[in-house]
Amino acid sequence: MPTLPYSTTIATGDIATAPSVKTTPAREGALRLLYIDNLRWVMIMLVLSMHAAVTYSHLGSWYFMEDTKVSLPETFTFATYQVFLQSFFMGFLFFIAGYFVPKAYDTKGPAKFLKDRAFRLGLPLLFFVFLLQPISVYCIFLFDKQAPWNNFGELYGRYIQKGWWMGGTGPLWFCEALLIFCLVYTLFRMLDRRFGAARLFDQLKTKFPGRRSIWIFIALITVASFLVRIPWPNGTNFYNLQFCYFSQYIFFFSAGILAYRSDWLKKFPVATGRYWGRVAIIGGLILWIGGIFLGGALKGDLTPYRGGIHWQSLVDCLRDQVSGVGISLFLLTWFRERFNHQGRLARFFSANAFSVYVSHTPVLIVLSKIMIGLHWPLLLKFLLLTVLTILVTYTLSAGLLRRIPLLKNIL
């Protein structure tokens, strides 16, 4: 949710860009994580596609949503895509983050570890909050004749004076959350110096979990998500942090730590990944479609799905985790076996991925405003907006942002 050494990873900042050669047995040790780099930039492109989808589906929260009528088939298509994507893409980035955290901490120690995280995550967060967020808000009214302010300076003054900046993290909420996770991890590790408590978790090495263990993992996240969504239902946020999803993020981050200590990524059987891929799609669709037809969604009553003590919320939480865990496990093995190499294009995508994540918000808003007059079916407009946003943001990143001295080391 960077490109120089320690900066190709949005999740942690601890894996350098590897050379563009295919994996061979002699170089397997050096290149075995190229597939993680590839997974990362694919996830970031999916983030862009999610925000493009919300622009036209009106399902979710985004800066600008085009005022248009969405048909029932379009709503169902958008909703299906978005709920399955939401089930795994951000949790997956937290898993990757957790995987690289123990090695970084072991190498640097608590002080340097936190200093590095503050630099790699905190500075991009501040860059977005105090520059890109007000620019993004300004872009919402870019082509409107009647804006709530006369110029950017007036908007920025209100943004600071009224405290709007405190919730102005936009997509960089990921960096904020990851900073908090890393701080908690550091405090937990420091307990080991006095009580030895951290070894119980952080140095635990286990064999790769079997199906029963993974189902228990899914059940635990489901229950935790259901309980969290009673006070914080889906659609609510606290200064742009949507707690309704954080149970998965915490569990995935922790699973990443265990995966590193136990070397799960190399041990993960291909057949297991395929099994969980089938579970994710078949089980997820059954829970998704069954919940729609039996839970009152067709009558327009979506409140029970968002949270509270409702069976619809529990089923939705279960569907989230069945899909999220299953798709994540499938992608790990698929990319490891098929995409553990990088050519020139993949290196380019990987090198600019974090910069694209940070900067895509105003670009997507401006492009969607320009496309208002394009009278295409919404699904086609969504695809076009996604592709254009990817092209423009990558061009902006490589051609401008990462050439600016103050930005090139943090993006």
C-alpha positions in Angstrom: 0.0 0.0 0.0 9.3 2.3 -3.3 12.0 1.5 -5.8 15.5 1.8 -4.5 17.0 -0.8 -2.1 14.6 -1.1 0.8 12.0 0.7 -1.3 10.5 -1.7 -3.8 8.1 -2.9 -1.2 5.1 -1.0 -0.3 4.7 -3.3 2.6 8.0 -3.2 4.4 10.8 -1.5 2.5 13.1 -4.5 3.1 13.7 -6.2 -0.2 15.8 -4.6 -3.0 14.9 -4.7 -6.6 16.4 -7.9 -8.0 18.0 -8.2 -11.5 15.9 -9.0 -14.5 16.8 -12.7 -15.1 14.9 -15.8 -14.8 15.3 -18.0 -11.8 17.8 -20.9 -12.2 18.9 -23.4 -9.7 22.2 -21.6 -9.2 20.5 -18.4 -8.4 17.4 -19.7 -6.7 18.4 -18.3 -3.3 18.9 -14.8 -4.6 15.9 -14.6 -6.8 13.3 -16.7 -4.9 11.3 -13.6 -3.9 10.9 -12.0 -7.3 7.4 -13.4 -7.3 6.6 -11.4 -4.2 7.7 -8.2 -6.0 5.4 -9.2 -8.9 2.5 -9.9 -6.5 3.0 -6.5 -4.9 2.7 -4.5 -8.1 -0.3 -6.6 -9.2 -2.0 -5.8 -5.9 -1.3 -2.1 -6.4 -2.9 -2.2 -9.8 -5.9 -3.9 -8.3 -6.1 -1.0 -5.7 -6.4 1.4 -8.7 -9.1 -0.8 -10.3 -11.0 -0.9 -7.0 -11.1 2.9 -6.8 -12.1 3.1 -10.5 -14.9 0.6 -9.8 -16.3 2.6 -6.9 -16.4 5.7 -9.1 -19.1 4.1 -11.2 -20.7 1.5 -8.9 -21.3 3.8 -5.9 -20.5 0.8 -3.7 -17.9 1.9 -1.2 -16.2 5.2 -0.4 -14.2 7.4 -2.8 -13.5 11.0 -3.5 -15.6 11.4 -6.6 -18.4 9.2 -7.9 -20.0 10.0 -11.2 -23.7 10.9 -10.9 -25.1 8.2 -13.1 -27.8 5.5 -13.0 -26.4 2.0 -12.3 -28.5 -0.9 -13.6 -29.2 -4.0 -11.6 -26.9 -6.2 -13.7 -24.1 -3.6 -13.5 -24.6 -3.3 -9.7 -24.3 -7.1 -9.3 -21.2 -7.3 -11.5 -19.5 -4.4 -9.7 -20.5 -5.8 -6.3 -19.2 -9.3 -7.1 -15.9 -7.9 -8.3 -15.5 -5.5 -5.4 -16.4 -7.9 -2.6 -14.0 -10.6 -3.8 -11.2 -8.1 -4.4 -11.8 -6.5 -1.0 -11.6 -9.9 0.6 -7.9 -10.3 -0.1 -5.9 -7.5 -1.7 -5.1 -5.3 1.3 -4.9 -8.2 3.7 -2.4 -9.8 1.3 -0.2 -6.7 1.4 -0.2 -6.9 5.2 0.8 -10.5 5.0 3.8 -9.6 2.8 4.6 -6.8 5.3 4.6 -9.2 8.2 6.8 -11.6 6.4 9.7 -9.1 6.0 9.4 -7.5 9.4 11.3 -10.1 11.6 14.4 -10.0 9.4 14.5 -6.2 9.3 14.1 -6.0 13.1 16.7 -8.7 13.7 19.2 -6.9 11.4 18.6 -3.3 12.6 17.4 -3.6 16.2 14.5 -1.6 17.6 15.8 2.0 17.2 17.0 1.7 13.6 14.0 -0.5 12.7 11.5 2.2 13.8 13.6 5.0 12.2 13.6 3.1 8.9 9.9 2.6 9.1 9.3 6.3 9.9 11.3 7.2 6.9 9.9 4.7 4.4 6.3 4.9 5.5 5.9 8.0 7.6 7.4 10.5 5.0 5.2 9.3 2.1 2.2 9.5 4.5 3.0 13.1 5.4 3.6 13.9 1.7 0.1 12.7 0.9 -1.6 14.2 3.9 -0.2 17.7 3.4 0.0 17.9 -0.4 -1.7 15.2 -2.4 -4.8 15.1 -0.2 -5.7 18.8 -0.6 -4.8 18.5 -4.3 -7.2 15.6 -4.6 -10.0 17.4 -2.9 -9.4 20.4 -5.2 -9.5 18.2 -8.3 -13.1 17.1 -7.3 -14.3 20.6 -8.2 -11.7 21.1 -11.0 -14.3 21.6 -13.8 -17.2 22.9 -11.7 -18.2 26.5 -12.0 -19.2 26.8 -8.4 -16.6 25.4 -6.0 -16.8 25.8 -2.2 -13.6 27.9 -2.4 -12.1 30.5 -4.7 -8.7 29.0 -5.1 -6.4 26.3 -3.9 -4.9 28.6 -1.2 -8.3 29.1 0.4 -8.9 25.4 0.4 -5.6 24.6 1.9 -6.1 27.2 4.6 -9.4 25.6 5.6 -7.8 22.1 5.3 -5.3 23.0 8.0 -7.3 25.3 10.2 -10.4 23.0 10.5 -8.3 19.9 11.1 -9.4 18.1 8.0 -5.8 16.9 7.6 -6.2 14.5 10.5 -8.4 12.2 8.4 -6.7 13.1 5.2 -4.7 9.9 4.7 -6.5 8.7 1.7 -5.1 5.4 0.4 -2.0 6.1 2.7 -4.1 4.8 5.6 -2.2 1.6 4.8 1.1 3.2 5.7 -0.4 4.7 8.9 -1.7 1.3 9.9 1.6 -0.5 9.1 3.5 2.1 11.2 1.2 1.2 14.1 1.7 -2.5 13.5 5.5 -2.1 13.4 5.4 -0.1 16.6 3.4 -2.7 18.4 5.7 -5.4 17.0 8.7 -3.5 18.3 7.2 -3.1 21.8 6.4 -6.8 21.8 9.9 -7.8 20.8 11.4 -5.5 23.5 9.4 -7.4 26.1 11.7 -10.3 25.3 14.6 -8.5 26.9 12.9 -8.5 30.3 10.4 -11.4 30.3 11.2 -13.7 27.3 7.6 -13.4 26.2 8.2 -12.5 22.6 9.9 -15.9 21.9 6.6 -17.6 22.5 5.3 -16.0 19.3 8.0 -14.4 17.3 10.5 -17.3 17.3 7.9 -20.0 17.0 8.7 -22.4 14.2 6.0 -24.7 13.0 5.4 -27.0 10.0 3.2 -25.6 7.2 -0.4 -25.6 8.5 -2.7 -28.2 7.2 -6.3 -27.7 6.1 -7.8 -28.0 9.6 -5.4 -25.3 10.9 -6.3 -23.0 8.0 -10.0 -23.5 8.5 -9.5 -22.6 12.2 -7.6 -19.5 11.1 -10.5 -18.6 8.8 -13.0 -19.1 11.7 -11.0 -17.0 14.1 -10.9 -14.0 11.7 -14.5 -14.5 10.9 -15.6 -14.3 14.6 -13.2 -11.4 15.2 -14.6 -9.5 12.2 -18.2 -10.1 13.2 -17.5 -8.8 16.8 -15.7 -5.7 15.5 -18.5 -4.9 13.1 -21.0 -4.7 15.9 -19.7 -1.3 17.1 -17.9 -0.4 13.8 -20.1 -1.7 10.9 -18.9 -1.8 7.3 -18.9 1.8 5.9 -17.8 3.5 9.1 -14.3 4.8 9.8 -12.2 6.5 12.4 -10.1 9.2 10.8 -10.1 7.1 7.6 -9.3 3.8 9.3 -12.0 1.3 8.6 -11.9 -1.0 11.6 -14.4 -3.4 10.1 -11.5 -4.9 8.0 -8.7 -4.7 10.6 -9.2 -8.1 12.1 -8.1 -9.7 8.8 -5.2 -7.2 8.5 -3.9 -8.1 12.0 -4.2 -11.8 11.5 -2.6 -11.7 8.1 0.3 -9.5 9.4 0.9 -12.0 12.2 0.7 -14.9 9.8 3.4 -13.2 7.7 5.7 -13.1 10.7 5.1 -16.8 11.4 5.6 -17.6 7.7 9.0 -16.0 7.8 10.1 -17.8 11.0 8.9 -21.2 9.7 9.9 -20.6 6.0 6.4 -21.4 4.9 6.6 -19.7 1.5 9.1 -22.3 0.2 7.3 -25.3 1.8 3.8 -24.3 0.6 2.6 -27.2 -1.7 1.2 -26.3 -5.1 -1.7 -28.7 -4.6 -2.6 -26.9 -1.4 -2.7 -23.6 -3.2 -5.0 -25.1 -5.9 -7.3 -26.5 -3.3 -7.7 -23.2 -1.5 -8.2 -21.4 -4.8 -11.2 -23.7 -5.5 -12.5 -23.2 -2.0 -12.2 -19.4 -2.4 -14.2 -19.3 -5.7 -16.8 -22.0 -5.1 -17.3 -21.4 -1.4 -17.1 -17.6 -1.8 -19.7 -17.6 -4.6 -22.1 -19.9 -2.6 -21.9 -17.7 0.4 -22.1 -14.5 -1.7 -25.1 -15.5 -3.8 -26.9 -17.3 -1.0 -26.5 -14.3 1.3 -28.0 -12.0 -1.4 -31.0 -14.2 -2.0 -31.7 -15.2 1.6 -30.7 -12.1 3.5 -32.9 -9.4 2.0 -30.5 -7.7 -0.3 -32.8 -8.0 -3.3 -35.3 -5.9 -1.4 -32.7 -3.2 -0.9 -32.1 -3.8 2.8 -28.3 -3.9 3.2 -28.0 -2.8 6.8 -27.8 -6.3 8.3 -24.9 -7.1 6.0 -22.8 -4.2 7.3 -22.6 -5.3 10.9 -24.5 -5.6 14.2 -25.9 -8.9 15.6 -27.3 -10.2 12.3 -26.7 -13.5 10.7 -26.2 -11.7 7.4 -23.2 -9.9 8.9 -21.7 -13.2 10.1 -22.2 -14.9 6.7 -20.6 -11.9 5.0 -17.6 -12.0 7.4 -17.2 -15.8 6.6 -17.4 -15.1 2.9 -14.8 -12.4 3.3 -12.3 -14.8 4.9 -13.0 -17.9 2.9 -12.4 -15.9 -0.3 -9.6 -13.8 1.2 -7.5 -16.6 2.7 -8.2 -19.0 -0.2 -7.3 -16.5 -3.0 -4.1 -15.4 -1.1 -2.9 -18.9 -0.7 -3.6 -19.7 -4.3 -1.8 -16.6 -5.6 1.3 -17.3 -3.4 1.8 -20.7 -5.1 0.8 -19.7 -8.6 3.2 -16.7 -8.7 6.0 -18.7 -7.0 5.8 -21.4 -9.7 5.0 -19.2 -12.7 6.2 -15.7 -12.1 9.4 -15.9 -10.1 11.3 -13.8 -12.7 11.2 -10.3 -14.1 11.7 -8.9 -17.5 12.1 -5.2 -18.3 8.4 -4.4 -18.0 7.9 -6.3 -14.7 11.0 -4.5 -13.3 9.5 -1.1 -14.4 6.2 -2.0 -12.7 7.9 -3.1 -9.6 10.2 -0.1 -9.4 7.4 2.4 -9.6 4.7 0.5 -7.7 4.9 2.4 -4.4 5.0 5.8 -6.2 1.9 4.8 -8.2 0.1 3.8 -5.0 0.9 7.1 -3.3 0.1 9.4 -6.3 -2.8 7.7 -8.1 -5.6 9.5 -6.2 -5.6 12.9 -7.9 -4.9 11.3 -11.3 -7.9 9.0 -11.1 -10.1 11.8 -10.0 -9.1 14.1 -12.9 -9.4 11.3 -15.4 -12.9 10.3 -14.1 -14.0 14.0 -14.3 -12.8 14.2 -17.9 -14.7 11.0 -18.8 -18.0 12.3 -17.6 -19.1 13.2 -21.1 -18.2 9.7 -22.4 -21.5 7.9 -22.7 -20.3 4.3 -22.6 -21.7 1.4 -20.6 -20.3 1.8 -17.1 -18.4 -1.4 -17.1 -16.5 -0.3 -20.2 -15.8 3.1 -18.6 -14.5 1.4 -15.5 -12.1 -0.7 -17.6 -11.0 2.4 -19.5 -10.5 4.4 -16.4 -8.5 1.6 -14.8 -6.1 1.3 -17.8 -5.7 5.1 -18.2 -5.0 5.6 -14.5 -2.3 2.8 -14.6 -0.7 4.4 -17.7 -0.8 8.0 -16.5 0.4 7.2 -13.0 3.3 5.0 -14.1 4.3 7.7 -16.6 4.1 10.4 -13.9 6.0 8.3 -11.5 8.9 7.4 -13.8 9.0 10.6 -15.7 8.6 13.1 -12.9 8.1 12.1 -9.3 11.0 9.7 -8.9 13.3 12.2 -10.6 12.7 14.9 -7.9 15.5 14.7 -5.3 13.3 15.1 -2.3 10.9 12.4 -3.4 13.0 9.8 -5.2 14.3 8.2 -1.9 10.8 7.8 -0.4 8.7 6.8 -3.5 
